[in-house]
């Protein structure tokens, strides 16, 4: 039986869990075994023959990449990796296109003051923020960035829509707005870039295809080598109930 390694120096639960489930499903359908590992030292010491490896998150470092290359083990990264000096096959999410879609929907409803809430940390976060700024310019809206939720400031400067990178910020903002007697989405529309699978507020936003990234990573492994070995997956728009035209447009 072929064995696919899944490498992560972090813990598997959390955001990596759906991707790991997708890897497991695709490996099972392909008749492959899975080996979960936090490092690759066993490759030299135990003679484990891997037919391929998926770098599950960004915790794998240049040493791991070099080890895989030295042992001629094909590998695919979930998420793009920069700065290694080599072209690394990857499956990633098209965050920039997803953010652009949310800005376009808000702008089409008449929102002109939109704030992006999030503290950029890592390549994916930076891509989201760059996508927001580019979309705001393209759609003629005043796009602002704030690292945290500040409802008083948002109300004071006339913001009518917020795009929160993390769903916890979106949930906190909705709660704070409603305690102030504000209507969501009438007075303030709230969107998030990561709608959880199970949530009760009816959040409008994007659902990240984490399970699909794992499945596609295994499929990409089977097709290596390729000239341009990478795939970008689209986010799913979730309609929800927290986006509408601002009151100034409805009057």
N, C-alpha and C positions, 0 to 999 in steps of 0.2 A: 504494500500500500504506500502511495506517495504521502509525504508528510509536509504540511505547510506550517511554518513557524509564525507565531504572532508575537512581535516584540514590543514590549512597553516597560520602561523603567519605573513608571508610576503604578498606581493601583487601577485595576480594571473597572470597578464600578463607577458610575457617573456618566458623563457624556460619551465615554468610550463604549458603554454597554450595548447600545443599539448597533454600533458599527461591528462590535465583536459578534453579535447575534447574526448580522448579515454575512460576516466571514464564515461563521459556522454553518449557516444554511447552504451557502455556495460550495463550501468544501465537502459537505455531506453529499450534495447532489453530484459532485464530481468524483465521489468515491475516495476522497483524501482524508487523512487524519490531521488533527490539529495539535500543535505543541505550543503552549503558552509559556513565554520566558521573559525574564527581566534582563538577561544579558546573553551574549553569544559565546562565553568562554567554553561551554560544553562542546562546541563544534570541534575544537582542537583536542580536548581531553577525553571525550567519550565517543567520538566518531559517529555522531548522529547525522544521518544523511537527510538534509532538508531538500525538498524539490523546489521550494520557494519560500519567501518570507514577506509578511506584511508588517510594515512599521506602523503600529496602531496610532501612535500620537507623536508629538514633537519631542518626547523625552529621549528617544534614541539619538545618539550623537555621532560625530564623524568617525569615531573608533568603530562603532557598529557598522556603519556604511562601508568602511574600509575592509572590515572583516568579511562581510558578505561578498564584496567584490573580489577579495583575495581567494575566497573559496568557491568562486564562480557560482554563487547561489543567487538566482534571480530574485529581485525584490521590488516591491511597490510601496510607496508611502501614501498613507491617508493624510492629505494636506501637503501643500507645496513646501519644499525645503530650499532655502537660499543660503549662499555662503559656503557651500561644501566644495565648490570648484568642479563639480561634475553634474551632468544631467541626471536627475533622479526621476524615475517614473512615478507618477502620482495620480490619485483620484482626489478631487477637491470639490467644494461647493462654490458655485458662482454667486458669491455674496454681493458683489457690485451690481449685478443685474437684478438681484432680489431687492436691494435697497432702492434702486432706480424705479422699480415697479411700484413700491410703496409711495415714493415721492410723487410719481406720476398720478397715482390714484387720488392722493390728497390734493394735489394741485388742480386736478380736473373738477374736484368738488368745490373749489374756491378758496382753499387754504393758501395764505401768502406769508404767514409767519410760522415757520416750522423749526422745532428744536430737536436735535439729535442728542440723546442722553447715553453716555457710555464713557468709560475710561479705557482708551486704547491700550491693549497689552497683547502683543504678538501680531503676526502677519495677518491673521483673519480679521482681527479687530481693526487694524489699520486699513485693510481693504474695504471694510464696511464704511468706515468714516470717509475715505476718499470717494467711494461711490456715492455717498450722501451729498458731499460737497459738489461733485460734478453734476449730479442730477438736479440739485437746487439751482445751480447756474443755468442748466439747460432748460428748465421749466419756468424760469423767471420768478422763483420764490426766494424769500429772505431766509436762508438756511443758517442756523446757529448751532454751535456745539457747546454742551455743558457736561462736565464729568459726573455730575450727580443730580438727584432730583431736588429742585428748589421751587415748590409750587408758588410761593409768594412772588418770586421774581418773574415766573412765567406769566402769571396773571397781570402783573404790573406792566410788562412790556407788550401785552396784547397777543401773546402766542395762542394760536387756536389748534395746533396739532403737535404732538410729540411722538417721536420714534425712539423707543427705548431698545438699546442693544440687548439687554437682559430682561426676561419676563418678570423677575422679582421687582425691578424698578418700575415696570409698567403697572404691576399689581399695587405697589405702594402708592404710586401717583393717583391711580383711580380711587383708592381708599381715601387718600388725603383730600382729593377734589370733592368727593361726595360728602365727606364730613364738613366741608366748607359750604355745602349747599349748592355746589356746582353740578351741572348735568354732564355726564359722559355718555354719549359724545356731543351733546348739544353745545355746551360751553367749551369743552376741550376734548378733542379726539385723541385717543391713545392707541399707538400701534407698537408691536414688538417684533424684533427680528428672529425670535425663537419661541414660537408658541408651543408650550408643552403638550404632550399627547393627551394628558388628562388635566384639564383646567376648567373652572366653573364660572369664570367671569365673562366668557364669550369674547376673548381677546381677538382683535383683528391683527393680522400680521403674516409672518412667514413660518412655515414649518421646515426645519432643516432635515434633509434626507440622510440621516446618519446611518440607518440600517442599509440603505442602498449604497452608501460609500463602501461599506464592508463587502457587500456582494460584488460590486463592480471591481474592487481591488483584486479579488480572486480571479475574476474573468480576465482582467488585464494581465495578471501574472501568466495566464495560460497562453497569451498572445505575444509575449516577449520573445525576441527583441523586435522593436518597432522603431521607425524613424522618429516619430513624435509620440512617445508613449505616455500620454496623459489624457484625462477626461475631466470635464467640468459638469457638475450636475446642477440642475435648476432647483430652486426652492419652490415649495408649494404655497400658493396664496391661500390663506384661511380668512374667509369673509368676516366671521365674528359679528359683534354688535357695537364695537367701540370706535367706529369711523363713520362720520356723516359730514354733510356740509356745515360750515360754521353758521351760527345764528345770524351774523351780519349778512350772509348771502340768502338765508331763508326768509328774512324779513321783506 
